[in-house]
Amino acid sequence: MSDFENSPYYERVRPLIERDGYFIQHVFGDNTSIGYSYTYGLSKGADKRYPELAMGDMNPEAMNDILRSAVNDLKTGNFQPEGPGFYDGVFGDCDVAVVPVKPEDSELLLPVEGPVYLLVIPDEENRFPWNEGCDPQFARQTEGFAVMGVPQTRSSDFPTP
């Protein structure tokens, strides 16, 4: 059992894990690191284990909505990350990059019990942080995460407002 599972905070979130199989933790950023969100509990399921998911440097409500949608798709089999790739249909009509990260080498606190995948949103020109010319606001999404590989960029149109 991890130190986290022996903490008073874990006792407060345990009902969420028991009810939903996971919870989403948001960590607010400051002038030294980005804000980010991650799931906890998916990799510890009694019936089926899933990878944990994370997102960085976006609005907490947006990250919460996207992570919840991704978890639902994990549980229904519509989303099965296996290395770097893309996840379609969760954020308008654009591709969301799925990037494996090594939690123990990341600068940010992440679950280490199983695989962790970072979901990354492209900028308005469909560029990701690892693409030249990516909007600096979007480029920060991977800061602090020990990225293990990125998918080859493919073409898709960014949704227009």
C-alpha positions in Angstrom: 0.0 0.0 0.0 1.4 3.4 -1.0 1.9 6.3 1.4 -0.9 8.1 -0.4 -3.3 5.3 0.4 -2.5 5.7 4.1 -3.1 9.4 4.1 -6.2 11.3 5.4 -6.8 12.7 1.9 -7.2 9.2 0.5 -9.8 8.5 3.1 -11.8 11.5 1.7 -11.5 10.3 -1.9 -11.9 6.5 -1.3 -15.7 6.7 -1.7 -15.2 8.2 -5.2 -12.9 5.4 -6.1 -15.2 2.8 -4.7 -18.2 4.2 -6.6 -16.6 5.2 -9.9 -13.4 3.2 -9.9 -11.3 6.4 -10.0 -11.2 10.1 -9.2 -9.7 13.1 -10.9 -7.1 15.1 -9.0 -6.4 18.7 -10.1 -3.1 20.3 -9.1 -3.0 24.1 -9.5 0.0 25.6 -11.1 2.2 28.5 -10.0 5.1 30.4 -11.3 7.3 27.2 -11.2 5.1 24.6 -12.7 1.9 24.1 -14.8 -1.5 23.1 -13.5 -2.5 19.6 -14.4 -5.1 16.9 -13.8 -4.7 13.2 -13.5 -6.8 10.1 -12.7 -6.1 7.8 -9.8 -7.6 4.4 -9.3 -8.0 3.1 -12.9 -4.8 1.1 -12.7 -6.0 -0.5 -9.4 -9.3 -1.9 -10.5 -10.5 -5.2 -9.1 -12.2 -6.4 -12.2 -10.2 -4.7 -15.0 -7.2 -2.4 -14.8 -6.8 0.6 -17.1 -4.0 3.1 -17.6 -4.1 6.3 -15.7 -4.7 9.5 -17.7 -3.3 13.0 -17.3 -3.6 16.5 -18.9 -1.6 19.6 -18.4 -2.0 23.4 -18.6 -5.6 23.8 -19.5 -8.7 25.0 -17.8 -9.4 22.5 -14.9 -13.1 22.1 -16.0 -12.1 21.3 -19.5 -9.5 18.8 -18.3 -12.1 17.2 -16.1 -14.6 16.9 -18.9 -12.1 15.4 -21.3 -10.6 13.0 -18.8 -14.1 11.8 -17.8 -15.0 11.3 -21.4 -11.8 9.4 -22.0 -12.4 7.2 -18.9 -15.9 6.4 -20.2 -14.4 5.4 -23.5 -11.7 3.3 -21.8 -14.4 1.4 -19.9 -16.5 0.8 -23.0 -13.5 -0.3 -25.1 -13.7 2.7 -27.5 -10.3 4.0 -26.3 -7.4 1.6 -25.8 -4.0 3.4 -25.7 -1.0 1.3 -26.5 1.9 3.7 -27.0 1.9 7.0 -28.7 -1.2 7.6 -30.9 -4.4 9.6 -31.3 -7.7 9.6 -29.7 -10.6 10.8 -31.9 -13.8 12.6 -31.1 -13.2 13.8 -27.5 -12.4 17.4 -28.3 -14.5 18.6 -31.2 -13.4 17.0 -34.5 -9.7 17.2 -33.9 -7.3 14.5 -32.9 -6.1 14.5 -29.3 -2.5 13.1 -29.0 -2.0 10.2 -26.6 1.5 10.3 -25.1 3.0 7.7 -22.7 4.8 9.3 -19.8 7.1 7.8 -17.2 5.6 9.0 -13.9 8.6 8.3 -11.7 10.8 10.5 -13.9 8.3 13.3 -14.3 8.7 16.6 -12.3 4.9 16.4 -11.5 3.3 14.1 -9.0 1.6 11.2 -10.8 0.4 7.7 -10.0 3.1 5.2 -10.4 1.1 2.0 -10.0 0.5 1.5 -13.7 1.0 3.1 -17.1 0.1 6.8 -17.5 -0.9 8.5 -20.7 -1.0 12.3 -21.3 -3.8 13.6 -23.5 -2.6 16.6 -25.5 -4.8 19.1 -27.4 -3.5 20.7 -30.7 -3.4 24.4 -31.2 -5.6 26.1 -33.8 -3.2 25.2 -36.6 -3.4 21.5 -35.5 0.2 21.6 -34.1 1.2 19.8 -30.9 4.0 20.9 -28.5 6.6 18.8 -30.3 5.7 20.4 -33.7 7.6 23.5 -34.9 5.5 26.6 -34.6 3.1 25.3 -31.9 1.3 28.2 -30.2 3.2 28.7 -26.9 0.0 28.5 -24.9 -0.5 25.0 -26.1 3.1 24.0 -26.0 3.2 24.1 -22.2 0.9 21.0 -22.0 3.8 18.6 -21.8 6.0 20.6 -19.3 7.1 18.6 -16.3 5.9 15.3 -17.8 8.6 12.7 -18.7 7.3 12.0 -22.2 8.4 8.6 -23.5 7.3 9.1 -27.2 5.1 11.1 -29.4 2.8 10.1 -32.3 3.5 11.0 -35.8 1.3 14.0 -36.6 -1.5 13.2 -39.0 -3.8 15.6 -40.8 -7.1 16.6 -39.4 -9.0 19.9 -39.4 -9.3 21.8 -36.2 -13.0 22.6 -35.4 -14.0 26.1 -36.2 -16.2 28.1 -33.8 
